[in-house]
Amino acid sequence: MSDVFNEVDEELRKEQASRLARRFLPLMIVAVVLIVGGVAGFQGWDWWQTKQKAQAADSYWQAKKLLDGGNLPNAQLSFEAIAANGPAGYAALAKMQAAIAATKLGQTAQAAKLYTDAANSFDDPLFADLAHLKAAIVVADEMSFADIEARLTPLAGAGRPFRAMAREMIAAKAMSTGDLRRARTEYTLLSFALDAPAGVQQRANMALSLLGPEPVVRQPETVDDASPDETPTDETPER
């Protein structure tokens, strides 16, 4: 009799398992499809990204050959195309190279814009500050001292990678515009800066030798008290 009950229990368990399978099988299939599809999608995206980077790298070096070979207009166009359509890292670097071509072609305003765009595209503050510094350099002659100071003062702050060069540019602009006191101040700071590159310190010392010492400002003489010999009196001299 117990064998009969066992067979009945076994049949019930099989029936329940069959019902559960029919109920959840579609969900399991969907889950498997989603997982497989997600993995395939990720692999496809990774493949596409790798392909894009490889194409951008090839285009970048082809454009670099044009630039190094002196074919500046075509080099500039090639780098600008990479900047517009390439992956982020190559796009930012391409803007820097396009700016170099524009500078050599005398397009200083366009070069400054490309450098600024590159600076805003970089995630690395080292490259961003370098691009900002180059953007100021290419138009330094056309800018006033106030504009140069406003643009470069943030780059000359503590902890910035190109602070010495930014301060040197501020000093040079002050000297060229006749603000010799400000130039002496900036060059003196650079000459004593422990973190300034040797070349910057050497140029600062040379500039200080050309500027000479700060002129001594003489205060106008004032007569505090008249000397006894010059003190006027009411007495009339004896005749």
Buried (B, 14 or more C-beta within 10 A) or exposed (E): EEEEEEEEEEEEEEEEEEEEEEEEEEEEEEEEEEEEEEEEEEEEEEEEEEEBBEBBBEBBEEBBEBBEEEBBEBBBBBBBBBBEBBBEBBBBBBBBBBBBBBBBBEBBEBBBBBBBBBBEBBEEEEBBBBBBBBBBBBBBEEBEBEBBBEBBEEBBEEEBBBBBBBBBBBBBBBBEBEBBEBBBBBBBBBBEBEEBBEEBBEBBBEBBEEBEEEEEEEEEEEEEEEEEEEEEEEEEEEE
